[in-house]
C-alpha cells in the first residue's frame, strides 16, 4: 500500500477508534510473526505509531557494517571502471 493511502487509512481508523487504539493495534500486529517476504518492512510500524501519536519520528542511521560495505563497493566499482578504461586504451586493435 502506498504511504499516502496508508496514512489516510490510519487517519480514518483513528477517527473511528482513536489514536491510542490504532497505535496499540499496530504494535500488536508488529509483534506478530512477520512472513519472510515482508521482513524488510518490519521497521515501519514504529514510525507509523510515532506519527499517529504525534511523537518525534525515530532517527534512522545505517549500521556501521552497511556503511563500510557500501564504501568498499564504491571503491571496487571505481577500480573496475578504471581497469576497464585502461584496458580499452591499451588493447591492441582498438581505436
N, C-alpha and C positions, 0 to 999 in steps of 0.2 A: 504494500500500500504506500502511496506517495506521502511524503511528510505533511503536505498541506491537507490531504484527506485524513491522515492520522490525527492531525491537530484538530480539525473540525469534528471528527468523531469523538475525540477526548472532550472537547468543549460541549458537545451535545450530551455526552454521558454525564459530565459533572453538572450540567444544567438540570439534569433529571435526578441524579442520585447524590450529588455533592462532591466536592473536590476530595475530601478525605476518603470517601467510599471508593472512588475511582482510583485514587492513589493506592489504597490498600489492595484493590483487585489487581492492579498492575504488578504490585510487589508480590502478591501471592502467585500470580501467573509466571512471574520471572523466576520464582524459586522452584517451579516445577521442572521436571526433566525436559531439557531442550533437545529436540531432534538434531541429528548430526548436520543436516542441511541448513539449519537455522542458527547454528552455533556462532556464526560471525556476527549476528545481530544481538548478542547477549548483553552488550553494554548499553543498549538503547533504553532499557527500562528505567535505569537510574536517572537518565536525562529527562525522560518523559515525566517521571514523578516529580522531579525538582521543578520542571516547567509548570506542571499543574498546580503545585503548592506555592508557586511564586518565589521559590528559593533561587539562590545563585546557581547557575549551571556549573557542574563539576569540571575542573580543568582536566584536560587530557594531554598527557605527554607520552610520547612513544618510549618504549623500553630502550635502554642503552644498547642492548644487543641488536635491536632493529636499526638503530642509527648507525652503528658500526658496520653492519652488513650492507646497509644502503650506500655508505661511503665506499666500502670496498667494491661493491658492484659498479659504482660510478667510475672508480679508478680502473677497474678491469675493462669497462666499456670504452673508456678513452684510450687505454693502452691498445686494445684490439683495433680500434679505428686508426690509430697511428701506425700500427704494424701493417694493416691492410693498405693504408695510403702509401707507406714506404715501399711495400711490395709492388704496388701498382706503378710507382715511379721507376723502380729498378728492374722490373720484369722485362726480359728481352722480347722484342717484337711488339710491345705496346707503344702507342704514340706518346 
